[in-house]
């Protein structure tokens, strides 16, 4: 089980795109954009917020922490109670622009085409209901129906979801996977309350 992430002497130079022509960002892409971090650690059970100006490299830094990019120098290490982990922990990265794919929420959450609630396994149904009740992820809270009817009407049918509802669905899918670590890259920006 993941206990700590240690970042040591990270150096990452974002590649230039001299061949790419875009008047709005051409000057940014031609600069030497470097991420340099001497040392810090992230501890289990705590939440961290990374802030800076737009375009400063926050998403790239999260990519480095998640192992999606490799630094030119330094390293990111993952530790358990007994020492350094030989494997990367089970993590979920929720991107800024992530979209709900599939015909309905259940298809997206479960990673397969769901046309009816009868296709959902009992343990999946319990987990979905648990998340719905305990995390306040309830899209139509004023509907007074049985749990099964609510889930069928809400999740197995296609609805035009708002931006905030889409973000809740995406967060929900990250929680269903039960990761040891979740990276949220501006994943709460469209949520109300």
PEVEN-V54207 format. One record per pair of residues at least 24 apart in sequence whose C-alpha atoms are under 10 Angstrom apart, sorted by the first residue. I is the first residue (numbers start at 1). J is the second residue. D is the distance in Angstrom with one decimal. If there is no record, write none. Layout:
I:J:D, I:J:D
//
This chain:
1:44:9.6, 1:78:9.9, 1:79:8.3, 1:80:5.5, 1:81:7.3, 1:82:9.4, 1:85:8.9, 1:89:7.8, 1:90:9.3, 1:180:7.2, 2:43:9.0, 2:44:7.0, 2:78:6.9, 2:79:5.9, 2:80:4.7, 2:81:7.6, 2:82:10.0, 2:83:9.8, 2:84:9.4, 2:85:8.0, 2:88:9.2, 2:89:6.5, 2:90:8.8, 2:180:6.4, 2:181:7.9, 3:42:8.6, 3:43:6.2, 3:44:4.9, 3:45:8.4, 3:78:7.7, 3:79:5.6, 3:80:4.8, 3:81:6.2, 3:82:9.4, 3:83:9.2, 3:84:9.7, 3:85:9.8, 3:89:10.0, 3:180:9.2, 3:181:9.9, 4:41:6.7, 4:42:5.6, 4:43:4.6, 4:44:5.7, 4:45:9.5, 4:77:8.3, 4:78:6.0, 4:79:5.1, 4:80:6.7, 4:81:8.7, 4:83:9.6, 4:84:9.2, 4:85:10.0, 5:40:8.5, 5:41:5.4, 5:42:5.1, 5:43:6.7, 5:44:8.4, 5:65:8.3, 5:76:6.9, 5:77:5.7, 5:78:4.7, 5:79:6.2, 5:80:9.1, 5:84:9.5, 6:39:7.4, 6:40:6.1, 6:41:4.4, 6:42:6.6, 6:43:8.8, 6:65:9.2, 6:75:8.2, 6:76:5.8, 6:77:5.2, 6:78:6.5, 6:79:7.8, 6:84:9.8, 7:37:7.6, 7:38:7.6, 7:39:5.3, 7:40:5.4, 7:41:6.0, 7:42:8.4, 7:64:9.6, 7:65:7.9, 7:74:7.8, 7:75:6.1, 7:76:4.6, 7:77:6.5, 7:78:9.0, 8:36:9.8, 8:37:7.2, 8:38:5.7, 8:39:4.5, 8:40:7.0, 8:41:8.7, 8:73:9.1, 8:74:5.5, 8:75:5.5, 8:76:6.5, 8:77:8.2, 9:36:7.2, 9:37:5.6, 9:38:4.2, 9:39:5.9, 9:40:9.2, 9:71:9.4, 9:73:6.9, 9:74:4.6, 9:75:6.8, 9:76:8.9, 10:35:7.4, 10:36:5.5, 10:37:5.0, 10:38:6.3, 10:39:7.8, 10:61:9.6, 10:64:8.8, 10:65:10.0, 10:70:9.5, 10:71:6.2, 10:72:7.7, 10:73:5.6, 10:74:4.3, 10:75:6.0, 10:76:7.8, 11:35:5.7, 11:36:4.6, 11:37:6.7, 11:38:8.5, 11:64:10.0, 11:70:9.5, 11:71:5.7, 11:72:5.8, 11:73:5.0, 11:74:6.3, 11:75:8.8, 12:36:6.5, 12:37:9.2, 12:60:9.1, 12:61:8.8, 12:64:8.6, 12:69:9.0, 12:70:7.9, 12:71:4.9, 12:72:5.4, 12:73:7.0, 12:74:8.9, 13:71:8.1, 13:72:7.4, 13:73:9.7, 14:57:9.0, 14:60:8.5, 14:71:9.8, 14:72:10.0, 28:55:8.8, 33:57:8.4, 35:60:8.5, 35:61:7.3, 35:64:9.9, 35:71:9.1, 36:61:9.5, 36:71:9.5, 36:73:9.3, 36:74:9.4, 37:61:9.6, 37:74:8.9, 38:74:8.6, 39:74:9.5, 39:75:9.8, 39:76:9.7, 40:76:10.0, 41:76:9.5, 41:77:9.4, 41:78:9.8, 42:78:9.6, 43:79:9.6, 44:79:9.9, 44:80:9.6, 44:180:9.1, 44:181:8.7, 45:181:9.9, 47:182:9.9, 48:183:9.7, 49:184:9.4, 49:185:9.9, 50:185:9.3, 50:186:10.0, 58:185:8.2, 58:186:9.9, 59:95:8.5, 59:96:8.7, 59:183:9.9, 59:184:9.5, 59:185:6.5, 59:186:9.1, 62:93:8.6, 62:95:10.0, 62:183:7.2, 62:184:8.7, 62:185:7.8, 63:93:8.7, 63:183:9.1, 63:185:9.8, 65:183:8.9, 66:90:10.0, 66:91:7.6, 66:92:8.6, 66:93:7.6, 66:181:9.2, 66:182:9.3, 66:183:7.8, 68:93:9.8, 89:179:8.0, 89:180:6.4, 89:181:7.4, 90:177:9.0, 90:178:8.3, 90:179:5.1, 90:180:5.4, 90:181:6.7, 90:182:8.9, 91:174:8.9, 91:177:8.9, 91:178:8.5, 91:179:4.9, 91:180:5.7, 91:181:4.7, 91:182:5.7, 91:183:7.7, 92:171:9.7, 92:173:9.4, 92:174:6.1, 92:175:8.6, 92:177:7.9, 92:178:8.7, 92:179:6.1, 92:180:8.2, 92:181:6.4, 92:182:4.9, 92:183:6.3, 92:184:8.5, 93:171:9.9, 93:174:8.0, 93:179:9.7, 93:181:8.5, 93:182:5.8, 93:183:4.7, 93:184:6.2, 93:185:7.6, 93:187:9.7, 94:167:9.4, 94:170:7.4, 94:171:7.4, 94:173:9.5, 94:174:7.4, 94:182:7.5, 94:183:6.1, 94:184:5.0, 94:185:6.1, 94:186:8.4, 94:187:6.4, 94:188:9.9, 95:170:9.4, 95:183:8.3, 95:184:6.6, 95:185:5.2, 95:186:7.3, 95:187:6.6, 96:167:9.5, 96:184:7.9, 96:185:5.2, 96:186:5.2, 96:187:5.6, 96:188:8.8, 96:189:8.7, 97:167:9.6, 97:185:8.9, 97:186:8.7, 97:187:8.2, 98:166:9.0, 98:167:8.3, 98:170:7.5, 98:185:9.7, 98:187:8.4, 99:163:9.7, 99:166:7.3, 99:167:8.3, 99:169:9.4, 99:170:7.5, 100:161:9.5, 100:165:10.0, 100:166:6.4, 100:167:8.4, 100:169:7.4, 100:170:6.7, 100:173:9.7, 101:170:9.8, 102:158:9.4, 103:155:10.0, 103:156:8.5, 103:157:7.9, 103:158:6.3, 103:159:9.2, 104:154:9.1, 104:155:6.3, 104:156:5.8, 104:157:5.9, 104:158:5.0, 104:159:7.6, 104:160:9.9, 105:154:8.3, 105:155:5.2, 105:156:6.6, 105:157:7.9, 105:158:7.7, 105:159:8.9, 105:161:9.8, 105:166:9.1, 105:169:7.1, 105:170:9.3, 105:172:10.0, 105:173:9.3, 106:151:9.3, 106:152:9.5, 106:154:9.4, 106:155:5.6, 106:156:6.0, 106:157:8.8, 106:158:9.9, 106:169:9.5, 106:173:9.5, 107:155:8.7, 107:156:7.9, 108:155:9.9, 108:169:8.5, 108:170:8.6, 108:173:7.6, 109:155:9.7, 109:169:7.7, 109:170:8.0, 109:171:9.8, 109:172:7.6, 109:173:5.0, 109:174:8.5, 109:175:9.8, 109:176:7.6, 109:177:9.1, 110:173:7.9, 110:176:8.6, 110:177:9.3, 111:173:9.4, 113:156:9.9, 114:155:9.4, 114:156:6.8, 114:157:9.4, 115:152:9.6, 115:155:9.8, 115:156:6.1, 115:157:7.8, 115:158:9.9, 116:151:10.0, 116:152:7.1, 116:153:9.7, 116:155:9.2, 116:156:5.8, 116:157:8.3, 117:148:8.0, 117:149:9.1, 117:151:7.5, 117:152:5.6, 117:153:9.2, 117:155:8.2, 117:156:6.2, 117:157:9.6, 118:148:9.8, 118:152:9.0, 118:156:9.8, 119:156:9.9, 120:156:9.9, 124:176:8.8, 125:151:8.9, 127:175:9.9, 127:176:7.3, 128:155:10.0, 128:172:8.6, 128:173:9.6, 128:176:7.8, 131:172:7.5, 131:175:8.4, 131:176:8.2, 132:172:8.7, 135:168:10.0, 135:172:8.9, 136:168:9.6, 137:165:8.6, 137:168:6.7, 137:169:8.1, 137:171:9.5, 137:172:7.8, 138:165:9.1, 138:168:9.1, 138:169:10.0, 139:164:9.9, 139:165:7.0, 139:168:9.1, 139:169:9.6, 162:190:8.9, 162:191:9.7, 163:189:9.1, 163:190:5.8, 163:191:7.7, 163:192:10.0, 164:188:8.0, 164:189:8.0, 164:190:4.7, 164:191:4.5, 164:192:6.9, 165:190:8.4, 165:191:7.6, 165:192:9.5, 166:190:8.8, 166:191:9.2, 167:191:7.1
//
